[in-house]
Amino acid sequence: MAEASNAEYRAHFETYSSFNKLVMFMVLWLALILSSMALGLVAHVGFLSILLGVGGTIVLLAAFAIMN
């Protein structure tokens, strides 16, 4: 098996980290959207549901944008 160079290892690690962040964002965003839908449809708290969905999405985007 061929040994990977340091540059290849670093590139692979950066790709893995980026993919890991993407998956984490999607899982958190899906949980946020599902909880907002539950508030709106089941609990009949529509305005709070919209605020939570839009505000939470903005916060998630900002958090993952500044994350290293």
KAFEN-V462845 format. One line per field, one symbol per residue. phi: phi as a letter, one per 40 degrees, with the letter a starting at -180 (. if undefined). psi: psi as a letter, one per 20 degrees, with the letter a starting at -180 (. if undefined). burial: # if it has 16 or more other ideal C-beta (glycine too) atoms within 10 Angstrom, else .. Layout:
phi->???
psi->???
burial->???
This chain:
phi->.ccccccccccccccccccccccccccccccccccccccccccfbccccccccccccccccccccccc
psi->pqqqrhgggggghhgggghgggggghghhghgghhghgggggilmgghggggggghggggggghhip.
burial->............................#..#...#..##........#..##..#...#........
